Amino acid sequence: MLGEAIVSRYAAGAPIFAKGDPGISMMAVLAGRIMISSLSADGREVVLNIIGEGEIFGEIALLDGKERTADATAMTDCELLVLPRRSFLPLLERRPELATELLMVLCGRLRRTSEQVEDMLFLDVEARIAKILLRLVRDRSAEALPPGAGATVRISQRDLGNLVGASRESVNKHLQDWKRSGIIGITKGAIVIRNADALADFT
């Protein structure tokens, strides 16, 4: 299978695939971050997931052979290992343990989706923002700073708002409150988590 895999590189902001495209491959992130999103009929964007280094995406359409269910866009400069469907499916037949691993990935994605729906229904905006920032740190989407300095999450306030289902203005209000309290720092296109414990108190 890996003999047919290719490495593709995308610049930050570049589209990788669009909702409705044929599902002819699955991707593994070698470097960078990918945003999975979808647009409503009136043009509003919702961010469904952020995929980091060492993770895979595009597996749903690869397995059932149907269209892509969402858009994928490079959040940063990215390097992807692209695995074609025509060689991946025969491999699953020969290596059933890989199918089990893929099922675990799918189950994890389903659990996260269920959690996101619950958060939208039961948590206020402030709690949702705090929870997402902490998740991005845990999921290796953050850059470690010197000991005691925290970690940097590279995400725009617009994308963060799309991820938590809130306006950029609402997100900015809460971030500014946390900045004044010393919980976070704000730089262009990034948020520095200075006190994760304090942030967790909002969730």
C-alpha positions in Angstrom: 0.0 0.0 0.0 2.7 2.5 1.0 4.3 2.0 -2.3 1.4 3.7 -4.0 1.1 6.4 -1.3 2.4 9.9 -2.2 3.4 12.9 -0.1 1.5 16.1 -0.9 2.2 19.6 0.4 -0.3 22.4 0.8 0.3 26.0 1.8 -1.7 27.5 4.6 -5.2 28.3 3.5 -5.2 25.9 0.5 -8.2 23.6 -0.1 -7.4 19.9 0.2 -10.8 18.6 -0.8 -14.4 19.9 -0.9 -17.7 18.5 0.3 -19.1 16.4 -2.5 -15.7 15.4 -4.0 -15.2 11.7 -4.7 -13.7 9.8 -1.8 -10.7 8.3 -3.5 -8.1 8.6 -0.8 -7.4 8.9 2.9 -4.8 11.3 4.3 -2.4 11.1 7.2 -0.9 14.4 8.6 2.9 14.3 8.6 3.2 18.0 9.5 0.8 20.9 10.0 -2.9 21.1 10.9 -6.1 20.6 8.8 -9.5 22.2 9.4 -12.6 20.1 8.6 -15.6 22.3 8.0 -18.9 22.7 6.3 -21.0 25.6 4.9 -24.7 26.2 5.5 -27.0 27.2 2.7 -26.7 30.8 3.8 -22.9 30.7 3.8 -22.2 30.3 7.5 -19.2 28.1 8.3 -19.0 25.5 11.1 -15.7 23.9 12.0 -16.3 20.2 12.7 -12.8 19.2 13.6 -9.1 20.2 13.6 -6.7 17.4 12.6 -3.2 17.5 13.8 0.1 15.7 13.2 -0.1 12.0 13.4 -3.8 11.9 12.7 -5.8 10.7 9.7 -8.8 12.2 7.9 -10.9 11.4 4.8 -11.6 7.9 6.1 -15.4 7.9 5.8 -15.6 8.5 2.1 -12.6 6.2 1.6 -14.5 3.3 3.2 -17.9 3.7 1.7 -16.8 5.1 -1.7 -19.3 8.0 -1.5 -18.8 11.7 -1.7 -16.8 13.7 0.9 -18.9 14.8 3.8 -17.1 18.1 4.5 -14.4 20.5 3.3 -10.8 20.1 4.3 -8.5 23.1 4.4 -4.8 23.5 5.4 -4.7 25.7 8.5 -0.9 25.9 8.3 1.7 24.7 5.7 1.0 21.0 5.6 2.6 17.8 4.5 0.2 14.9 4.0 0.7 11.2 3.2 -2.1 10.4 0.7 -3.3 6.7 0.6 -5.4 5.8 -2.4 -8.6 3.8 -1.9 -7.8 1.2 -4.6 -4.8 -0.1 -2.6 -6.1 0.6 0.9 -9.2 -1.6 0.8 -7.3 -4.8 -0.3 -4.9 -4.2 2.5 -7.7 -4.1 5.0 -8.8 -7.5 3.7 -5.3 -8.9 4.2 -4.7 -7.2 7.6 -7.9 -7.2 9.6 -6.2 -5.7 12.6 -5.9 -2.5 10.6 -9.7 -2.5 10.2 -10.0 -2.7 13.9 -7.7 0.3 14.4 -9.7 2.2 11.8 -12.9 1.4 13.7 -11.4 2.8 16.8 -10.6 6.0 15.0 -14.2 6.2 13.7 -15.6 5.5 17.2 -13.4 8.3 18.6 -14.7 10.7 16.0 -18.3 9.8 16.7 -17.8 10.2 20.4 -16.3 13.7 19.8 -19.2 14.7 17.5 -21.7 13.6 20.2 -19.8 15.6 22.8 -19.8 18.7 20.5 -23.6 18.5 20.1 -24.0 18.2 23.9 -21.7 21.1 24.5 -23.7 23.3 22.1 -26.9 22.4 23.9 -25.7 22.5 27.5 -22.6 24.8 27.8 -22.5 28.5 27.4 -20.1 30.2 25.0 -17.4 30.9 27.6 -17.3 27.2 28.7 -17.2 26.0 25.1 -14.3 28.3 24.2 -12.3 27.1 27.3 -13.0 23.5 26.5 -11.9 23.7 22.9 -8.7 25.5 23.7 -7.8 22.9 26.3 -8.6 20.1 23.8 -6.4 21.7 21.2 -3.5 21.7 23.7 -4.2 18.0 24.6 -4.4 17.0 21.0 -0.9 18.2 20.2 -2.3 21.1 18.2 -0.4 23.5 20.4 3.3 24.6 20.3 5.1 24.1 23.6 6.7 27.1 25.2 9.5 27.1 27.8 8.6 25.5 31.1 6.0 27.6 33.0 5.3 29.8 29.9 2.4 27.7 28.6 1.6 26.7 25.1 0.5 28.5 21.9 -2.6 27.4 20.0 -2.4 28.8 16.4 -6.0 29.5 15.5 -7.8 32.6 14.4 -10.6 34.0 16.5 -12.9 33.6 13.5 -12.0 29.9 13.2 -12.4 29.5 17.0 -15.8 31.0 16.8 -16.8 28.7 14.0 -15.6 25.7 16.1 -17.6 26.6 19.1 -20.7 28.0 17.3 -20.3 31.7 18.3 -19.6 35.0 16.6 -16.0 36.3 16.4 -17.2 39.3 18.6 -18.4 37.0 21.3 -15.2 35.0 21.3 -13.1 38.1 21.4 -15.0 39.4 24.4 -14.2 36.3 26.5 -10.6 36.1 25.3 -10.0 39.8 26.2 -11.4 39.1 29.7 -9.1 36.1 30.1 -6.1 38.2 28.8 -6.7 40.8 31.4 -6.8 38.1 34.1 -3.5 36.7 32.9 -5.1 33.3 31.9 -4.1 33.7 28.2 -2.1 35.9 25.9 -3.2 36.9 22.4 -1.0 37.3 19.4 -1.9 37.6 15.7 -3.5 34.3 14.7 -2.7 32.6 18.0 -3.7 32.2 21.6 -1.1 31.6 24.3 -2.4 29.4 27.2 -0.7 30.7 30.3 -2.9 29.1 33.0 -4.6 25.9 31.9 -6.0 25.2 35.4 -7.7 28.6 35.5 -9.1 27.9 32.0 -10.4 24.5 33.1 -12.5 26.2 35.9 -14.7 27.7 33.2 -15.7 24.3 31.7 
